[in-house]
Amino acid sequence: MLIYSLRRLVNLVPTLLIVSFLVFAMVRLIPGDPVSAIAGPDSSPELMDQIRESLGLNEPLLSQYGVYLRGLVAGDLGTSIRSRQPVSSEIGRRLPATLELAGAAMLLSLVVGVTLGVLAALRPGGVVDGVARFVSLFGVSSPTFWTGLLFVLAFAYYWRLFPVSGRGGLEHLVLPAVTVSLTSVAFISRLTRASLLEVLSQDYVRTARAKGTASSIVVVKHALRNALMSPITVAGLEFGRLLSGVIVIEIIFSWPGTGRLLINAIQFRDFPVIQGLVLVFALIFALVNLVVDLVYAALDPRIVMR
């Protein structure tokens, strides 16, 4: 497993290089020019040319990418055009808050989604199954930003159960985490329900029940471990979706993460910050999927990691 992990980490290098080039090229297709944002729309062409030259934006695209790539190899993500601060420090100040929110949402998605799916599979057509269906339908069909605004209106403005914005204690984390995780809860619960129903119909489960094994032991020891394969498999993909959803939710709940940083960078055409954030998100997404693969192998010893 160690060799497999090292091989995956080595293979991550060309992936990040491809991502870096694609992002580097695509951000320059965004309408607008950071020089205009710095100098102002009424500045003289001479001043704008001076600023463009100082930022290296007058060089050919491949030359600019070469300079950027040399910095990446040295661990330098560049300097923010807007704040003139290192991109790594700009991201480092805000990334912990984003990871806290995304991690809480992922944990909530797995715990609530798996629990709902298991209870729904044990009593198909029952009350819990109906609740799980409603949660799934609501989570899949409701846009995240609309759900967030609805939760703010209901739980923060009218009932005043949770703070409306900011980052502090657990009470500040509840509303944004629930909002982000709702779609994942819906997906994981339906997937768990379908997987567990399929496993419960297998011969070895019927044999265990025929031997008089307690129902709880049959579900937990024999069925649930195999049924969890599908939810665990998609957990990495769901974490990537949660990262993208967190950006919107951070704006709604004034959460001091990377969401506001990314929005400001796009508005100001701050190319280094956009490139740095995408690279960091790509790295986190790849590492989370590696962890998911290792957990998958731990649950099923028959899987050979190559």
C-alpha positions as CSV (number, residue, x, y, z in Angstrom):
1,M,0.0,0.0,0.0
2,L,2.9,2.3,0.7
3,I,4.4,1.7,-2.8
4,Y,0.9,2.4,-4.3
5,S,0.6,5.7,-2.4
6,L,4.1,6.8,-3.4
7,R,3.3,5.9,-7.0
8,R,0.1,7.9,-6.9
9,L,1.9,10.9,-5.5
10,V,4.5,10.8,-8.2
11,N,1.8,10.5,-10.9
12,L,0.2,13.6,-9.3
13,V,3.0,15.8,-10.6
14,P,2.1,15.7,-14.3
15,T,-1.5,16.1,-13.4
16,L,-0.8,19.3,-11.6
17,L,1.4,20.5,-14.4
18,I,-1.4,20.0,-16.9
19,V,-3.9,21.7,-14.6
20,S,-1.5,24.6,-14.1
21,F,-1.1,25.2,-17.8
22,L,-4.8,24.9,-18.5
23,V,-5.7,27.4,-15.8
24,F,-2.9,29.7,-16.8
25,A,-4.2,29.8,-20.3
26,M,-7.9,30.0,-19.5
27,V,-7.7,32.8,-17.0
28,R,-6.2,35.0,-19.7
29,L,-9.3,34.3,-21.8
30,I,-11.4,36.1,-19.1
31,P,-12.7,39.4,-20.5
32,G,-10.9,42.4,-19.0
33,D,-7.4,43.3,-18.1
34,P,-5.8,43.6,-14.7
35,V,-3.8,46.6,-16.0
36,S,-7.1,48.5,-16.5
37,A,-8.1,47.6,-12.9
38,I,-4.8,48.9,-11.5
39,A,-4.4,52.0,-13.6
40,G,-8.0,53.0,-14.1
41,P,-10.0,53.3,-17.3
42,D,-8.9,56.9,-18.0
43,S,-5.1,56.2,-17.7
44,S,-2.8,57.0,-20.6
45,P,-1.6,54.2,-22.9
46,E,2.0,54.9,-21.8
47,L,1.2,54.3,-18.1
48,M,-0.8,51.1,-19.0
49,D,2.2,49.8,-21.0
50,Q,4.5,50.5,-18.1
51,I,2.3,48.6,-15.7
52,R,1.9,45.7,-18.2
53,E,5.7,45.5,-18.6
54,S,6.3,45.5,-14.8
55,L,3.8,42.6,-14.4
56,G,5.4,40.7,-17.3
57,L,2.1,40.7,-19.2
58,N,3.7,42.0,-22.4
59,E,5.6,38.7,-22.9
60,P,4.3,35.8,-25.0
61,L,2.0,33.4,-23.2
62,L,4.6,30.6,-23.2
63,S,7.3,32.9,-21.8
64,Q,4.9,34.0,-19.1
65,Y,4.1,30.3,-18.3
66,G,7.8,29.5,-18.2
67,V,8.4,32.1,-15.5
68,Y,5.3,30.9,-13.6
69,L,6.5,27.3,-13.8
70,R,9.9,28.1,-12.5
71,G,8.3,29.7,-9.5
72,L,6.0,26.7,-9.0
73,V,9.0,24.3,-8.9
74,A,10.6,26.5,-6.2
75,G,7.3,26.5,-4.3
76,D,6.3,30.0,-5.2
77,L,2.7,30.6,-6.3
78,G,3.5,34.2,-7.4
79,T,2.4,37.6,-6.0
80,S,-1.1,38.9,-6.0
81,I,-1.6,41.7,-8.5
82,R,-4.3,43.2,-6.2
83,S,-2.6,43.2,-2.8
84,R,1.0,42.7,-3.8
85,Q,1.2,39.9,-1.2
86,P,2.5,36.4,-1.8
87,V,-0.3,34.2,-3.1
88,S,0.7,31.4,-0.7
89,S,0.2,33.7,2.3
90,E,-3.1,35.0,0.9
91,I,-4.4,31.4,0.5
92,G,-2.8,30.2,3.8
93,R,-4.7,32.7,5.8
94,R,-8.1,31.6,4.4
95,L,-7.7,28.0,3.5
96,P,-8.1,26.6,7.1
97,A,-11.6,28.1,7.3
98,T,-12.6,26.6,3.9
99,L,-11.2,23.2,4.9
100,E,-13.0,23.4,8.2
101,L,-16.4,24.0,6.5
102,A,-15.8,21.4,3.7
103,G,-14.6,18.8,6.3
104,A,-17.6,19.4,8.5
105,A,-20.0,19.2,5.5
106,M,-18.3,15.9,4.4
107,L,-18.5,14.4,7.8
108,L,-22.2,15.4,8.1
109,S,-22.9,14.0,4.6
110,L,-21.4,10.6,5.5
111,V,-22.9,10.3,9.0
112,V,-26.4,11.5,8.1
113,G,-26.5,10.1,4.6
114,V,-25.4,6.6,5.6
115,T,-27.6,6.5,8.7
116,L,-30.7,7.6,6.7
117,G,-29.9,5.1,3.9
118,V,-29.5,2.2,6.4
119,L,-32.7,3.0,8.3
120,A,-34.6,3.4,5.0
121,A,-33.3,0.0,3.7
122,L,-34.3,-1.8,6.9
123,R,-37.9,-0.6,6.6
124,P,-38.6,-0.1,2.9
125,G,-41.8,1.9,2.4
126,G,-41.8,2.9,6.1
127,V,-41.8,6.3,7.7
128,V,-38.0,6.7,7.7
129,D,-37.9,5.6,4.1
130,G,-40.4,8.4,3.3
131,V,-38.4,10.9,5.2
132,A,-35.2,9.8,3.3
133,R,-37.0,10.2,0.0
134,F,-38.2,13.7,0.9
135,V,-34.7,14.7,2.0
136,S,-33.2,13.3,-1.2
137,L,-35.7,15.0,-3.4
138,F,-35.3,18.4,-1.5
139,G,-31.5,18.1,-1.5
140,V,-31.1,17.3,-5.2
141,S,-33.7,19.7,-6.5
142,S,-32.8,22.8,-4.4
143,P,-30.0,25.1,-5.5
144,T,-27.4,25.5,-2.8
145,F,-27.5,29.3,-2.8
146,W,-31.3,29.3,-2.4
147,T,-31.2,26.8,0.4
148,G,-28.6,28.9,2.2
149,L,-30.7,32.1,2.0
150,L,-33.7,30.1,3.1
151,F,-31.9,28.8,6.2
152,V,-30.6,32.3,7.0
153,L,-34.1,33.7,6.8
154,A,-35.6,30.9,8.9
155,F,-33.0,29.9,11.5
156,A,-31.1,33.1,11.9
157,Y,-33.5,35.9,11.2
158,Y,-36.9,34.6,12.4
159,W,-36.1,32.0,15.0
160,R,-32.6,33.4,15.9
161,L,-31.2,29.9,16.6
162,F,-27.9,30.4,14.9
163,P,-25.6,33.3,14.0
164,V,-26.3,34.8,10.6
165,S,-22.6,35.2,9.5
166,G,-19.0,34.9,10.5
167,R,-16.7,32.2,11.9
168,G,-16.5,31.4,15.6
169,G,-17.8,28.5,17.6
170,L,-19.8,25.4,16.6
171,E,-23.0,27.5,16.3
172,H,-21.4,29.5,13.4
173,L,-20.6,26.3,11.6
174,V,-24.0,24.6,11.7
175,L,-26.0,26.5,9.1
176,P,-23.3,26.7,6.3
177,A,-22.2,23.0,6.9
178,V,-25.8,21.8,6.7
179,T,-26.5,23.9,3.6
180,V,-23.4,22.6,1.8
181,S,-23.9,19.0,2.7
182,L,-27.6,18.7,1.9
183,T,-27.1,17.6,-1.7
184,S,-24.5,15.1,-0.7
185,V,-26.7,13.7,2.1
186,A,-29.4,13.2,-0.5
187,F,-27.1,11.4,-2.9
188,I,-25.3,9.2,-0.3
189,S,-28.5,8.2,1.5
190,R,-30.1,6.9,-1.7
191,L,-26.9,5.2,-2.7
192,T,-26.6,3.5,0.7
193,R,-30.2,2.4,0.6
194,A,-29.9,0.8,-2.8
195,S,-26.6,-0.9,-2.0
196,L,-27.8,-2.2,1.4
197,L,-31.1,-3.6,-0.2
198,E,-29.0,-5.4,-2.8
199,V,-26.6,-6.8,-0.2
200,L,-29.5,-7.9,2.1
201,S,-30.8,-10.1,-0.7
202,Q,-27.6,-12.0,-1.1
203,D,-27.4,-15.7,-0.1
204,Y,-24.8,-15.3,2.6
205,V,-27.0,-12.8,4.4
206,R,-30.0,-15.1,4.2
207,T,-27.8,-17.9,5.5
208,A,-26.7,-15.8,8.5
209,R,-30.3,-15.1,9.3
210,A,-31.3,-18.7,8.9
211,K,-28.6,-19.6,11.5
212,G,-30.4,-17.4,14.1
213,T,-27.9,-14.6,14.0
214,A,-29.3,-11.4,15.5
215,S,-30.6,-8.9,13.0
216,S,-28.3,-6.1,14.2
217,I,-25.2,-8.4,13.8
218,V,-26.3,-9.4,10.4
219,V,-26.7,-5.8,9.3
220,V,-23.6,-4.4,10.9
221,K,-21.1,-7.3,10.6
222,H,-22.2,-8.9,7.3
223,A,-24.2,-6.5,5.2
224,L,-23.2,-3.0,6.0
225,R,-19.4,-3.4,5.3
226,N,-20.1,-4.5,1.8
227,A,-22.9,-1.9,1.3
228,L,-20.6,0.9,2.2
229,M,-18.3,0.3,-0.8
230,S,-20.4,2.5,-3.1
231,P,-20.8,5.5,-0.8
232,I,-17.1,5.4,0.1
233,T,-16.2,5.3,-3.6
234,V,-18.1,8.4,-4.4
235,A,-17.0,10.2,-1.2
236,G,-14.0,11.7,-3.0
237,L,-16.0,13.0,-5.8
238,E,-18.5,14.5,-3.4
239,F,-15.7,16.2,-1.5
240,G,-14.7,17.9,-4.8
241,R,-18.3,19.1,-5.3
242,L,-18.4,20.3,-1.7
243,L,-15.3,22.4,-2.2
244,S,-17.0,24.1,-5.2
245,G,-20.2,24.6,-3.2
246,V,-18.4,26.0,-0.2
247,I,-17.3,29.0,-2.3
248,V,-20.9,30.1,-2.8
249,I,-21.9,29.4,0.7
250,E,-19.0,31.4,2.1
251,I,-20.3,34.5,0.4
252,I,-23.8,34.0,1.8
253,F,-22.7,33.3,5.4
254,S,-19.7,35.7,5.3
255,W,-17.5,32.8,6.1
256,P,-13.8,34.0,6.0
257,G,-12.5,31.4,3.6
258,T,-11.2,31.3,0.1
259,G,-14.6,32.0,-1.5
260,R,-14.4,35.8,-1.1
261,L,-10.7,35.7,-2.1
262,L,-11.6,33.9,-5.4
263,I,-14.5,36.1,-6.2
264,N,-12.4,39.2,-5.6
265,A,-9.5,37.7,-7.7
266,I,-11.9,37.1,-10.6
267,Q,-13.4,40.6,-10.4
268,F,-9.9,42.2,-10.3
269,R,-8.4,39.7,-12.9
270,D,-5.9,38.7,-10.3
271,F,-4.4,35.9,-12.3
272,P,-1.8,34.6,-9.7
273,V,-4.5,34.2,-7.0
274,I,-6.9,32.4,-9.3
275,Q,-4.1,30.0,-10.5
276,G,-3.0,29.4,-7.0
277,L,-6.4,28.6,-5.7
278,V,-7.2,26.2,-8.5
279,L,-3.9,24.4,-8.0
280,V,-4.5,24.0,-4.3
281,F,-8.0,22.7,-4.8
282,A,-6.7,20.2,-7.4
283,L,-4.1,19.0,-5.0
284,I,-6.6,18.6,-2.2
285,F,-9.0,16.8,-4.4
286,A,-6.3,14.4,-5.6
287,L,-5.2,13.7,-2.0
288,V,-8.7,13.1,-0.8
289,N,-9.3,10.6,-3.6
290,L,-6.1,8.8,-2.6
291,V,-7.3,8.5,1.0
292,V,-10.7,7.2,-0.3
293,D,-8.9,4.5,-2.4
294,L,-6.9,3.4,0.7
295,V,-10.1,3.2,2.8
296,Y,-11.7,1.3,0.0
297,A,-8.9,-1.2,0.1
298,A,-9.0,-1.5,3.9
299,L,-12.7,-2.3,3.8
300,D,-12.2,-5.0,1.1
301,P,-8.9,-6.9,1.5
302,R,-9.5,-8.6,-1.8
303,I,-8.6,-5.4,-3.6
304,V,-5.0,-5.3,-4.7
305,M,-3.5,-1.8,-4.8
306,R,-1.3,-1.5,-7.9
